[in-house]
C-alpha cells in the first residue's frame, strides 16, 4: 500500500510501505476513512525534532475495523472507530484518573497517513460508534482523534467554566479547536489571538467574540483592556514557543490556569516570576481518550463541526504538498483522501 | 516602643522605633496579642534577598484594634482581629475571585514584630472575632495570619480532595501546616517528607500517615513505592528550592497539581519536561484573606491547634535569638511575647 514516510527535513514522501499486520493479540487493523496532517508533524518536517533515519508519519485516524487480535474484546471487524493519537490501555491508574496520555503502557500512534494502520491496545484506545456515520461527518470525527481533543484538553486544563472570559493564544488548528471547546464549555467571552483573516473568520465561526491581532506585549495590553485590566479567567496556550507561553501567562488574571498543549520548544519558566504572577499551569499530551465518547456524540448529533478546520483536501499521493501548505501557512490543516 | 529592625545579613535588632500612626483614613492601629518570626524572614536575614538600608520586620499579627481611620467601617476599637500578611481591599476583581494576595492595591505587611502596628486597608484585610478569644488560643490565631493560611493555600492550590493521597515536601512550619490542611480537607494518606525527629513527630500529630526521610531521587522512589508506583494525587511544595521543586513534581502522579508556596529561589522549569511529565503547578503568595474566616472558626471551635508549630517562645527583646534558632533549625517557629 502507499504510506507517508519522513526521511529528513522537508523530505516527506508518499511511497510503497508494507501492509500493517497484527503484532500483538491486543492489536487491531483499521481501514482509515480519511487521514490528515498534524501541526506537530511540522516539527520533524522542519528539522526541529530529531528523527531516526526514516519515520512513518500520521497519528490521527478513524475508520473501519478490519481485523483484531485474539485478546481484543470491545471492538470487532466492521465497526467504525475513532482512537486517540496516544495509545492507552484505559485500565491503569493514570487512565482511570483520566490521564490516558500518561498511560503506564503509553505509545504514540504512527503510520496513520496511509489507507490502513495498526492500532495497539485496541480495547483501551478505540471508541466504536453504534452505527456507521454519514460520510460528511468523517472530517469532524477524524478531528476528534487529536486536534479537537487537544484543543479540548487545553480548555479543560485551563478550567474553563460557564460564563468565563477565555483567551486563546495560537490560531493554528489546535487554537481554533480551543475556541470551539471553550464555547462548548460555556465561556461567554472568547478572545482569539490571530492576525490571519481566514483564521480570524473561522475563530469567529467557532465562537470567538473578540479578535486580538496584536502579539507580545501589545497583545497582552489589548487583552487587558478588553477585560477592564483584569485579564482572562482561563488561557489556552496552543503554540509552544517561549513568546507564546509568556503571552499566555500575562493574559491570564491572577489565580487563572493556563492550559498549554503546544509541545514547548525552548520554553524556560522562571519560578519566582511564575510565583508572584500567581498564574497556574497545566498541560501535556492531551488525554483525548477521556473526551472521545463525548466529542464523538457532539459530532454525531451535529452540535459541533470541527471538520471545518480542514481547509485543504489532497489525495494521499500529494501528502508532501499538504505538509508544505501547512508549513507555509497556506493551509490551516490538510485532510488526506485515501 | 520596641520593634524589630533588620540592618543587613544576620544583623537583626530589637530597638526603639516610632509608635505607628494612622497614615490613611483606611488604616487601623492594632495592639498585637503576640508576634512571631516567619520562615520567609530568614531569606533577608541570611542575605539571600536584597533589602534597603534597614527594614522593619514582622508580617504575622493578631490583636486588639486601638484606633481606626475615618474611612474604616467594619472593625472598631476593642475588637480582636486577625489579618493576612498581604494587605488587600477585598473588593477588587482579584480579591472577589479569592486571590486577595494579588489585590490591585496589594501591599505586604511590615513592622509586626512589635507591640503595635499599622494595618493599611483595614476593612479589606482584617477579620474580627465576635468575642475576645481565650488567651490559650492566641498562638493558633496568630498562625492563621500567614503560616497556616500559606500551608492551607498549598493544599488548596494542589487541589487536595477527600480520600486523596498527598505528599508534602518541606518540614518547616509551612509544610507542617500543609499536613494539617490536607488532613482537614479529607486526605486519607499524607506523606510528610522530613528527616528531623521533632518535625516528624509534629507532622504525625497534625495528620501525616507516612514519613519519608529520604530526599531527592531516593525520596521520590520512596513516595512512588508507597503509592504502588503511581505517585501522589496532590503535592505541596513548601520550600522554594530547585531540588525541592523537582522532588515535588516527580512525587506527583500525572494530572496532579503541585501547590507551591515556598518563594522560589533559583528555580527554573523546563517547559518540555513539565509538559511530558503532565504535572500542573499553581502557587504564589497565599490569599490568606480568603481562608481566614474558616480558619479562625476552626481555631475558635478548637478543631485544630496550629499554634503547636511554635516550639520556641521568647520575649521581643530576644528576637535576634529567635531568628538564629530558626536559621540553625533549632526551632521550627518562634513566638514572640510582647
Interface residues (C-beta under 8 A of the other chain):
Chain A: X93 X94 X97 X98 X99 X101 X102 X104 X157 X228 X229 X230 X240 X245 X253 X254 X255 X257 X260 X263 X264 X265 X266 X267 X268 X269 X270 X271 X272 X274 X275 X276 X277 X278 X280 X281 X282 X283 X284 X285 X287
Chain B: X93 X94 X97 X98 X99 X101 X102 X104 X157 X228 X229 X230 X240 X245 X253 X254 X255 X257 X260 X263 X264 X265 X266 X267 X268 X269 X270 X271 X272 X274 X275 X276 X277 X278 X280 X281 X282 X283 X284 X285 X287
